[in-house]
Amino acid sequence: MEVAALMGFFGLTGAFALVGTVLAAWMAWRIVEKAGLPGWTGLGAILLTLTGVGTIVPLILLWVFAFMRWPRDEAEPVGSAGTFGYARPGGPAPASGPAVLAGPSMALPDTRGWRLAGALGNGGTVSLSVAGTSGTYALTGAPGGAPTDLCVPDPSVGQPHARLMLSGQRLGLEDLGSPGGTFIDGARLLPEHGPRDISAVRSIRLGSVELSLTRA
């Protein structure tokens, strides 16, 4: 394979040299003829031209072929799957690169619950947790009651005041018509509005109690 490539290379080089020599001889002859030089002078000029061309043209061609990009110069991947690396023929093998990471897998569901926390009018604090993936919870000012009641012990909070609805990763809030009012990020929520998604809400207000909403 390499012998055939070398033979082809030298054959191509010889062909270029022959063509260059013929063209140089023709141009030299034209120059001698137009200049009206004597025969021996013209012959000497032709011989010098042919000698110079015959020497320079192969050198130029050798330079071109030596530094041109060959197909084998292209990088070839090496190594086992899961590494990055390239090597050139005759060169040292590269060090193993970092492992190829697989594409992102399906996002895992967020299993965190919700937390409502805030300060009461009497100086106390309240912190309520809403866990699970489904269910309905009553926000009320009356202590005790059903297991799903979330107590906010403040006179401005109705009994019950509002309803929380949990469905998957979404949390909803519905006002039950308490005189103190229910607010979502400062906007009044009325009973006729129905349940509203508050998953992206920062705070809710029940009466005069401001509760921040976070994931826990």
N, C-alpha and C positions, 0 to 999 in steps of 0.2 A: 504493500500500500504506500509506504513512505518512498520506496525506490521509484515507483510509478509517478508519484507526485513530484519528486526531484527531476525526473526525466522531462515531465511536462513543463516544469518551471524553466529548465535550461532551454528546452525547445522554444518556449514562448519568448525567452530572453533573446535567443539567437534570431528569431523572426523579427523582433523589434529592432535589433541591431542591423540586420540586413536592410530593412526598410529605411532606417535612418541613414545608413551608408549610401544607398541609392539616391535618396533625396538630397543628401549633402553633396554628392558628386554632381548631380544635375544643377544644383544652385551654384556650386563653385564654377562649373563650366560656363554658366550664364554670366557670372560676374567677370570671368576672364575674357569672355567674348565681348562683353560690353565695354570693358576697360581697354581692350586692344593690346593686351600684354603679349610678349613674345611666347612662342610655343613652349620653351623650356621653363620659363617663369610660370606660365599657366599650369604646366604639368607638375612643377614643384608645389604650386599652391594647392592643386588637387590632391597630391600625395599627403601633404601636411594636413589638409582638411580631413581626408579619409582616416588618417592615423589618429587625429584628435577625436573625431566623432566615434571611431571604433573603440576608443578607450573610455571616453566620457559617458556615452550612452549606456553601456552595460553597468557602469558604476551607478548611474542614476536609477536604472531599473532595479539593480540589487538593493539600493537604498529604499526604494518604494516598496518592494516586496518584503523587505526585512521588517519594516515598521508599519505595514498595513495591518488591519485587523482581520484575523483569520477566524473561521467558524469555531475552531478548537479553543480560541482565546476566551470564548464566552464562559461565564461561570456555570458550573454544573452542581446541582445539589448533591450533597453526600450525607452519609450518616443515616441512622435509623429514624423512623418516624417519631415526631415529637421534639426534634432539635432543629435549629437553624444553623446552616454552615455551607460554605462554598469553597471549592478547591480548584485550582488550575492544574492542568496536566504537569506532572513532575514536581509540583509544589507540595509543601507539607499539609497534612490534613488539619483543618481548623478545629479549634476546641468546641466542645458541645455547647450550644446556645441554650437559652431558656426553653422550657417545655411549652409547646403550643397549647394555649388554653382553649377549652371547648367553649362553644357559644353559651350565652347565658341561659340558664334553665328557667323554667316557669317560676314566676315570683311566688314565694310562699305567702299564704294568707296572714294578715296581721291579726294576731291573737290577743293583742292588748285590749284592755277594757277602757272605760271612760271614767274620768274623775271630775267632780264639781266641787270647788272649794272657794270659800270666801269668808268675810267677816260679818258678824251679826251686829244688830243695833246696840246690844247690851255689852259689847266689848268682847264677846266670845267669838269662836270660829266654828265653821262647819265644813266637813269634808265627806262627800258622798261618792261611793264607787258603784259603777254600773258595769257588770261583767256578763259574759255569755255572748251568744250570737243572735238571740231572739228573746222577746219578752216585752211586757208593758209594765211601767213603773209610775206610781203616782207621787208627784211632788206636793207635799202637804206641810202645814204648820203644826199639825196635831201630832204629838208623840204617840208611840205605840201604833197599833193598827195591823194591817196585813203585812206579811213578809215582803211584799213588793212595794211597800210604801217607803219613800225616801223623805225623812223629816228635816225640814228647815225651821227650827224653833224660833220664829220671829212673829210679832203681832201683825206685820204687814203681809204675811203669807197666808193664803186662804187654806180651807180645809174641805176638799183638796184645792190646789191652786192650778196645777198644770199636769200634763201627762207626757212621760218620755216613752218612746217606742224604739226598740233596738231590733235591727234586721241586718244580719251579716255585719258588714263594716260601716253601716250607716246608722245614724242616730237621728230620730225625729222628735219634735216638741210640739205639743198642742196646748193652747190656753183653754182653761175650763171656765172662764168668765169670772175670775176673782176680781173684786173691786181694786185691789192693789195693782193689777196689771202685770203683763209679762212682756219682756223686751228682749230682742235678739240683737246684739251689738248696737244697742241704742234705739232700734226700730221697734215700734209697738206691734205686738202680735195679738190679734183679736180672735175670738172663737170662730167667727165666720171665715177666717183664713184657712182653717183646718190645720192638719199636721204639716209642719215645715221641716225640711232636712237641715239639721244644724251641725253636720259632720265637720264643716269647715269654719264654724263659728268660734270666736275666741271667748265670748262671755255671754251669759244670759242674766237677766235681772228679774227676780220674783219680788214684787212689791218694792221694798227699799234695800233688799239684799242682793248685792252684786256677786255672781258666781263665775269664776273663770273655768273654762272647759278645756281639758287636756286629755291626752291618752296616758293611761297608766299600765 
